[in-house]
Amino acid sequence: MISRIVVTGTDTGIGKTIFSAGLAGFLGASYWKPVQSGLEEETDAQLVARLAGLAADRIVPERYRLRTPASPHQSAAIDGVRIDPAALDVPDTGDRPLVIEGAGGLMVPLNDDTLFIEMFERWRLPVVLCARTALGTINHSLLSVEALRKRRIDTLGIAFIGESNPESERAICEIGQVRRLGRLPWLSPLAADTLQAVFNASFRRDDFNP
């Protein structure tokens, strides 16, 4: 089983934190969100811990915790700090796999000089791309696949999130020449048991091998 996986998305608010929670539980992994923007509501790490049933020692603390729910570079500026990419080295979790969640989409800036995708390029870790199934997903997904491929970042595949849309999913995977990992539907109720049940039914552990 692969030891470290980056989860990113084609946009913000598409459900990649919920996917990360499901994946961490599915693989028995720890979870790390390098930069958290927005602290007034439940943080991504807290949500993942709750939905994946992760003990405290399986949540790697964020390197930056920023108050304002905005792009990391903007939130950091409001807080009077500057995100240093050199401080974002991937932590060592020993033999336990690690799910690393980015912020927003690939081109989200960490500061005025560095985009999140540049961190992925530096880490040289395989990426899972989360994509909506709703209108507009073909364009956003293919642009994201192209950006990852241009930087020679290994993409394990695409995880679709939302209602079934077979034609869009087919087009993205065939045109982008990328593997379909599965689809995570919107869940009601959204809880640890329902999330793990749908992961067990919709995804294969072998697909998360290199």
N, C-alpha and C positions, 0 to 999 in steps of 0.2 A: 504494500500500500504506500502510496506517495506520502511524503512526510509534511509538505507544506503546500498550500494552495491559496492563491489570491482570488477573491471574489470581487468582481467589479460589475458595472452596469452600463447600459447605453444612455442612462439619464438618471436623475435623482427621483426618489419617491416611487421606484418601480417594484419594490419588495425584496431588494437584495439582502436586507438585514434578516428578514424572515427566512429567506433561502439559506443564509449563512447559519442561522440557528438550526435549521433542519439538517444541513450538511454536517455541522459539528456533532450533532447527536447521532447522525447516520454513520459517521466515521469514527466516533469515539474520540473526537479531537478537542483541543483547546481552541480558544478564540482570541483574536487580537484586532482591535480597532486602533490604528496608530494615532489618528486625529479625530477627536469628537468635537463637533460644533453643536452647541445647544445643550444646556445643562438643566434647564428649568423643568423639563418633562423627563420621562424615562429615557435613559441613554440607550444607545444601541447595545452596549455591553450588558446592561441590565435586562434588556429585552431578550437578548440571546440566552443569557443565563436562565431566565424564566422559561422560555419556550423549549430550550434544549435540556433543561434540568441539569445545568452544569454547576459543579461545586466551585467555590470561590477560587480554588487553586488552579482551575482550568480557564479562568479569565485573566489574560495578561493585561496589566494596567495600560491605559492609553499613555502615550508620550506627551500628548498635548490635549488638555481639556479646556475648551473655549466656550464662553458663555452664550454668545449670539448664534442662533441658528441660521448660518449663512455659509457661503463658500469659505473654506479654511483660511485663505489669505485675507479675506475681508474680516472674518471673525477675529483672527489674530490681531489685525490692525486695530480693531475696536478695543481689544483687551490690552493693547500696548506691548505685544510680543511679536517676534518674528520666528516663523517655523524654520528650523534648521534641518535640511534634509539629511545631514550627516548624523543627526540624532535618531534617525528612523531605521537603524539597522534591525534586521529581523531577529527577534529573540530566539534563544535556544530553549525548546521545550522537551529536550531529551528524546525519548522514543515515542512520545505521544505526537500524533499529527497536529498540525496547526492550520486553522482557517483564518486568513487575514482579509479583512473587509476594507476596501477603499471608501472614498467619499464621493457621492455623486457619480458622474461619468468619468471617462478616461482623461479628458482635458481639463479637469478641475484644477485650478492653481493652488499650490501650497504656499507660494510666495510670488513675488513679481518675476522670479527667474525660473521656477521649477513647477512642472505639471505632475500630477499623480502618475501619469503613464511613464514619466521618466524614472520614477521610483521603481515601477514594475520592471522597466528595462534594466535598471541597475541590479535589482534583486535576482533576476534570471529565474523566476519561479513560474510554474504553469498557472494559467489563468482560466477561470470559469467566467464567461460573459453572461450576465443576466439581461434578458430582453423582454419587453412587454409583448403581449399578443395583440394589442389594440392597434388602431389605425396609426400609421406613421412608423411602425416598427421596422419595416423593411429597410427604409432609408437609414434610420438611426443604427440599426444592427450592422448593415453592410459597411457603413462608414467606420464603425468601431472595429469590426473585423479587419478592415484595411489598415487602420492605424496600428493595431497590434502586429499585423503581419509585416508592415513596413519596418517596425523596430525589432523584428525577429523574436517576438515574445511568443512562447509556446502557448497555444490556446487549446485546452482540453475539449472545449465545446461550448455550446449555448444551452443555457437553462431558460426555458420560456416560463413566464409568469402571467397568469390571467386565464381568461376563458379560452377554450379550444379555438384555434384558428389555423386549420391544417394547411391552407394554401399559402398563407404568409410564412408559416414555419418551414414549409417545403422550399419556398423560393429563397429564403434566407440561407438555408443550409446548402442548397444546390448551387446557388450563385456564389455564395461566399466560400464554398468548399470547406465547410466546417461541420463538425459532428453535432447532432441533436442529442443532448443528454437526457432530456425529459421535460415535463411541464409541471409546474407547481400551480394548481388552481387557487383561486381565492377561497379561503376556508372560513366557515362559520358553523360552530364557534372556532376561533383560532386559539388553540391550546396545545400543550406539549404532546398529548396523545394523538390528536388529530393530525398534527404536523408530521410526527414520526410515521404514522400510518400511511399518509400519502407519499412520503419519501420511500418507504419500503415498497409501495406499489408502483411508483413512477420512475424510480432511478435504480441504476445498477452500480454496485460498489466497484466493479471492474472498470467502469468508465472513468473512474477517478485515479486510475493508474497512469503512469507516463506512457 
